[in-house]
Each structure stands twice: as structure tokens, then as C-alpha cells.
Amino acid sequence: MSFLILVRHGQSTWNLEKKFTGWVDVDLTEKGILEAKKAGFLLKNKNIKIDFYYTSFQLRANNTLKIIQQELDDKKTFTKAWQLNERHYGALTGLNKIEMSKKIGEDKIYEFRRSWDLRPDPLKKESPYHPLNIDTYKRIPRELLPDTESLKDTYERVINFFEEHVKENLKNNNVLISAHGNSIRALCKNLFNLDNKQISNLEIPTGNPMLIEFRENFAIAKCEYLDKERAKDLLVF
């Protein structure tokens, strides 16, 4: 038996401002910090020893993980992987979701946010929001930096990383991943074998640990959100 804990970062400044964030590096709000602290508190009460920690390259996920580790009094080194980054929203990056809904229609914005293989228009390379112009991504080969992504694109990079670097550690260990709404949705699609319609309806709340218990051969025995007051429909449990 082993556990996988998936935590979407606490509320970020652009979550609060309802902006498409993607690969832009923004930090947590005060509410987001409190969500991360509560996540750590809830995990501590479960008394589960975490053997491996993973997170994206992004500040909001990194700081969520650091706060959780503080609550757990665990100074273990964690692994950063750009493959766990949020989906890249292309030309929508930095735009307000409500304003764009009024401009191009709620249905179109929903389609951009939740469809499986639709990409927004690419972000111009000269944009300050493009990964080429953000110091965090200087170490990533230029040809791997996206201009835009669909959920399918996000799924492919997330699951490739999970299969190559994380899954083996889950055989006899407990793993925590601090990531983002769409990278966690990608993991859920894979782990729960969700179809494209189901994944479009899956909501991932900020700062609420999803605890997945595995039997042998990665069969899922149980899955639950630890903060029951803010739990979302898991679709399969």
C-alpha cells in the first residue's frame, strides 16, 4: 500500500484577479498561504510519512510545497520539474477571464479552458509573458518552451514525466506532488481513466490535498479530499 497526494497550489494573485496565468510566475495571496498551511495541517493529522516531493518550476506551487513541509516539519529536498507546470494559455495569458467572456462569449472561453485538444492562439515570442523571456525557464531548451498548449499537450508532458520519474517511487513509498489545476487534471485523467468529457468537468480546488491510496499494481483503493468543506466531485468515487 502506498499514497499519492496531489495538491493544487493555494490561491495565487492572478487566481484572485481572474487572469489566465499559465506559465507566468505569480505568488500566493494571503488566502493562498492559509490554504497551504491548512493543507499541511490536514496532512500532518493523517500521520503519513512522505518519502518523495515533486513540484513544478512555478513559484506558487513551490511556495505551497514549502509551507506544507513547514507544517509537517519536513526539510526533505524536493524535485522541480517544468513538465508539472500549468497549461500554457497562449495569447490568453494575462487576460481577464470575465472580460474575455464578454468579448468573445462564455461558451468560447469555456471551450478554451476545458476542451481536450483546442489550443488558444500562440503567444507572441516578444511578450514578457512568454517563457523565453522569463528567467525561471532559462535552463529549459528553447525548442521545448511552448507558445500555447491544449490540455492534451499538457497531459502528454505531465504523464511522460510521471511514468518516467514518479511511478517507480510509488511502488513502496508515499509521494506528494504540488502542482496546478491542469497538470493535476492530467494526472487524474490518467490515474482514473477518465474520458475527454469527464475531464472537462473535473474541478480541482486550490490548496486542498487529494489523497489517493494504492493497492498493489497501482489499483486505486480509495481517494478523498482532506478538506471536506471545499471538496469537489471526484467523478469516480
N, C-alpha and C positions, 0 to 999 in steps of 0.2 A: 504493500500500500504506500502511495506517495501523494503529495499535494502540489497542485499548481495554483498560485494566487495571481490573479490578473487585476491590476489597479489602474484605472484611468487617472491621470493627474488631477489634482484639485483644480477648482475654478481658476482660469487664467484671466489676465486683464482683457484680452480680446474675446474670451467667452462672455465676460461681463458686458463688453461693448457690442456683442453680437457680430463680430467680424469673422470672415473666413481667414483662418490663421495658417493652416498648413505647416510649411517648413520655417515660418518666421519664428524667431526666438523671443517669446514673451514670458514674463514671470507670473507667479501666482498672485492672486488677490489675497486680502486678509481672510476672506471666506475660504479660499482655496487652501491656505495654510492650516486653518482649523479643520477642514475636511481631511487633509493629510494626517494631522495629529490624531483625529478620531479613527482613521484607518489603522494607524499604528496601535492605538489603544485596543481596538477590537481584535486585531491580530494577536496582541500580547495576551489577551484573555483566552484565546484559543490554545495558547501554550504549544504552538507548533514551531519547532526549530527549522529555520530556513537555511538551506545549505548553499544556494546559489541565487544571486540577484542579477537581473538584467534590466536595462533601460535604453531609451533612445539617445540620440545626440542632443535632445532638446531640453532647455533649462527647466521648463515647467514639470517635465517628467523626472528629471534629475533631482530637483529640489523636493518633489513629492517623496521620492525614494529616500532621500537623506533624512527628511522629517520622520518617516516611518521607522527608519533604522535608529534614530534618536529615541523614539518611543520604545523600541524593542531593546535598547541598549546593546546594539549590534554594530560593531565597527568593521564588519567584513567588507572587503573590496567588491565593488560591483562592476559588471561589464557593460560598456556602452556600445550600441550598435545602431548605425544610421538606418539599417533595414527596419528597425522598430519605430521609425519616425511616423508622424501623422501623414495622412494622404496629402499630396501636393495639389492645391486647388487652382493652379494655373493663374489665368488672368483674373479670377475672382479674388485672389489673395489680397487681403486688406480692405475689401469692400464690405459694407454693412448688409447683412442678410435681409433685414426688413426693408431697407431702401431698394435693394435689388429685387425683392419680391414685388414691390410696387412698380418697378420699372419694366421688368420682363415677365412678371406673373409668378404667383406662388407655386403653380404646378411645375414650371420650368426650374425654379430654384430647388424644389423637392427632387426633381429628376436629377439635377446636377449633384445634389447631396447624397442621394440614396440609390441611384441606378447602379447596376453592376459594372457595365463596361463603357459608360459615357464619360468622356474627358471634357472638361472646360477648355476654352481656347488657351493656347500656351502663353505663359508669362514671358514678356519680353526680357531678353538677356540683360539689358541695361537697367532693369528695375532694381532698386535697392532691396526688394524682397526676394529677388532671385537667389537661389543657393550659391551661385557663382560669386555673389557679392556679399556673402555672409561669412565671417571669419570661422564660424563653427565648422563649416564644411570644406575648408581649405585642404584637408587631408584626404578627401574623397576624390577619386579620379573623375575628371571633368565629364567624361562620357557617361558616368553613372548618375550625374545630377539631373533630375527631371525638370522639364518646363511645365508639365502638367501630368496628372495621373487620374485614372479611374480607380474605383475600388478593386477591380480585377488586377490592375497593376500593383496596387498596394498589397493585395493578397499574395501575389507571386513573390515579392521580395520578403515579406514577413514570414511566409511559410517556408521558403527556402532556408532562411536563417534558422527558424525553429527546428526544422528537420536536421540541419547540419550541426547545430551548436547547442541546442537546448534539450531536445528529446532524449538523448542518451543519458543526460543527467537526471531525468525524471524517473528512471527505472528504479532507483533506490534512494532518491533524495527529494527534498522539497524545494521548489523553485518559486520565486516571486518575480513578476515582470511588471514594471511601472512604465506605462506607455500611453497611448492615445485612443480616442474613440474609434477611429477607423482601423488602426493596427490591431486593437483588441477585437473588433468585429471580425476582422480577417481570421484571427486565431479561433474565434468561436465558430465561424463557418466551417473551418477545418475540423475542429475537435468534435463538434456536434453534428457534423454532416448536414448543415443547413442548405437549402436550395436558394436560388437567387432571389426569390420572392420573400422567403423568411428573413434573409439577411437584410433586406431593405427595411424591414420592420423592427430590427433589433436596436434598442436604445441602450447605451452604456452610460450610467451616471458617473459624474466626477467624484473621485475620492472615496469610492465605495468598493472594498475588496470583494472580488468574486472568488470564492473558494471552491476548487474542483478537486474531488477525491478520486484517485485512480485505483482500480484493481490491477492485477497482472495483465500484461498485453495491452495496456493503455485503455482498457474498458473503464468508462466513467461510472462510478458507483453513486456519486452524489454531487450536486452543485448548488450553491446558495450564495446570496449576497449577505455580508455580515451586518450591514446597516439596514435593518428591516424596514425602517421608516422611509428610506429612499431607494428601496429595491425596485428594479424594473422587471418586466416579464422576460423570463429566460427562454420562452418559446418551447423548450424541450423538457422542462422539469416542473 
